[in-house]
Amino acid sequence: TGGFCSGTLIAPDQVLTAAHCLWNKRTNRWLGADALHFLPGYNRGKYLAHAQVSAVRHAADVVMDRQGHPSDPATDWAVLTLASALPARPNLRPIALASAADLAALHEGTALLQAGYSRDRAHMLTVVDPCQLVGRRQSRAESGAESGAGMLLYHDCDATFGDSGSPVLVRVGDGLRIVGIHVAAVQRDG
């Protein structure tokens, strides 16, 4: 459909992104895996690798409205399975999901960073570092590992269209962990 979103390699053959990125608003249906491509390290028309998607897994209880918005933002995630695992390279490595202990340690003011391909600079990765956690709340859906429901994190990272699906990261030891993905923007206090 010509659109783009951000996504993060979480395994050599898996990419985490926002589910709404995969919704075709013209047909009110999910895009097929065969219509999706992953271009890691994209920069002004060049990229580190190209992978076609062979399968898509959404949150089991994601429900999209006609405008392409999920009824619960906590279900706005998808994992893409690539047709072939990407080769390991120093600049092309998966980023781990945060552990339960990492998530439990989050509090307002926790330093975060976010990296995505925003509409402002669509052909270059934009990294917002630092930004911070400004709030959290339980999602509308009941919690459950299989449902994809859980905690919504609010951050003050500068993000706009195109940043959907981009990782929200926290530093843990000498590395980064994914604590969430960017799925929506809200305005508060002007």
C-alpha positions, 0 to 999 in steps of 0.5 A: 500500500506504499506505507511504512512503519518502524519495526525491531528485530527481536530474533534473527527471523522475527520483527516486532511492530505495531499491528495498526501498521498492517491494517489496510484502511481501504479494504478494512482487512489485514495486509497479507504477509506476502505484501510486507518487507523488512529493511533493517538499517534503512538509510536514504534508500540503502539498507543492511538487508532485505527480508520478506515476511512469511507470517504475521502474529497479532495479539489474539484479541486485537479489534480494529475499527474502520479508521484502523485503530485498535479498541485497546492500544495494548493489543496494538502489536504484531510479530512478523516472521521473516522468510529467512533468518537475517545473518548475524552482523555487529550492526544487525543484531536482535534487541531483547525484550525486557524481563519481568524484573526490568518492567517492574523496575520502571517508574515515572522518570525512568530514562528511555530512548526511542528509535524510529523512522518518523515522517519528519525524517522518513529516510533516516533513523531518528533516535530520541535519547534521552526521554522518559517514562511519564506515566503508566496504566493497566490496559482496558483488556484483562491481563493475560500473557496470551491476550497481549493485554497489559500495561500502557506506558506513557513517554515524552519521546518526540514521536509522530507518524511513521514512528508507530512500531518503533521500540521504546527502550531502557538501558539495562547493564551495558545493553538495551531492552525493549519495554514497549513499542510506540503505537499512538501519540497524545497531547497533554497540557498543550 
